[in-house]
Amino acid sequence: MTPRSTLNRSLLALVGLVLLGGGLLILFAGLDLYRRHDLVPPAGWPLTTPDDVLLGSADRVRWSSRGWWWWPAVIAALALTALLALWWLLDQLSRRRPGSLPVGGTSLQGGVELRDRALGDAIAAEAGALPTVEHAAVRVTGRPAHHRTRVRLTLTPEGTPGATLGALCEGPLRTARRSTGLADMPTEVRLQVARHKPHRVE
């Protein structure tokens, strides 16, 4: 699970709990469930009967006495919260992953589609089989028309970056372009060398 998806799920869980709590609070008061089932709500509970309101006249007067700046500040905070929520929603709707890529230059509507994860797994499997590669991870990002392939290779201590990069371009990446029929496949490659244990001399 990526950090972005973890953050999204955490925010959704938090918002869901707040909405669920507010809905149950209103439901219990609106249906007068406390009186019907002889339940005692906690002290200071805002809504307990169908006639209760969330913000009474006394509360409005008390908050209004804080000064002219209070309600504009509250409205500004609520507006900022709404804008942040809208921005987050639009960010979720804009896909950062292509999802599917056209194969053979055909369109997504009428042609064969290849999932981005399947393409990444295939490139990673072929790149991981190179002699000087210890581990390979590939991720395809962007949109179908402007996708980008990100490759992370961990080399063996004997591996050389130049030779490995050449083998990657001539092997897995060329195979991916030939298989998908994509003329252009922008790729970002990051190389690192695996740590090896120091040799002991006796």
Secondary structure as GFF3:
##gff-version 3
##sequence-region A 1 202
A	DSSP	alpha_helix	3	30	.	.	.	ID=ss1
A	DSSP	alpha_helix	33	36	.	.	.	ID=ss2
A	DSSP	alpha_helix	57	64	.	.	.	ID=ss3
A	DSSP	alpha_helix	70	93	.	.	.	ID=ss4
A	DSSP	beta_strand	100	102	.	.	.	ID=ss5
A	DSSP	beta_strand	113	115	.	.	.	ID=ss6
A	DSSP	alpha_helix	116	128	.	.	.	ID=ss7
A	DSSP	beta_strand	133	143	.	.	.	ID=ss8
A	DSSP	beta_strand	146	155	.	.	.	ID=ss9
A	DSSP	alpha_helix	161	168	.	.	.	ID=ss10
A	DSSP	pi_helix	169	173	.	.	.	ID=ss11
A	DSSP	alpha_helix	174	180	.	.	.	ID=ss12
A	DSSP	beta_strand	187	193	.	.	.	ID=ss13
###
